[in-house]
Amino acid sequence: MLFGGLSEEEVFKIEKILEEQGISYQTGVDQQMLDRNQQNLSSFARVHTRVGDPISNHILSIEIQEEDFVSMNEDTKEKLLVFGITNEYPSDKDFASPQEMIAPKPVSFESGSIWLRILGIFAGAILFSYLVLKFGKL
């Protein structure tokens, strides 16, 4: 099982957890993340009118054998779950569709809240003007 897109700090913490339990692992560079970064850089260079996809600096990976992961105790699995490491596949509900990620969400105001703010600012300005005119001559 390969877990990629990790930062150096995350890899260090995960290594510590795995070493405490005596679980073998391998660390390396996440080639998929590097390829995605390269693709994002090249597409951004071609099209200067849009913001490119983000470039990740979390390019490390850890590989754990499936048998070792299954044999871990629940406490260790809970510690690894903090880093998103689990042997369960995410469901489709965990991912947004590309349209949901791209489409702007409309700004919604409560019907009366914007008018109450405008009214409050206007009333405050009138009160402030009155106080300045009334007591400003002292």
Secondary structure as UniProt FT lines:
FT   STRAND          2..6
FT   HELIX           8..21
FT   STRAND          25..29
FT   HELIX           31..46
FT   TURN            48..49
FT   STRAND          60..64
FT   HELIX           66..70
FT   HELIX           74..81
FT   TURN            82..84
FT   HELIX           92..94
FT   HELIX           98..102
FT   TURN            111..112
FT   HELIX           113..135
FT   TURN            136..137
//
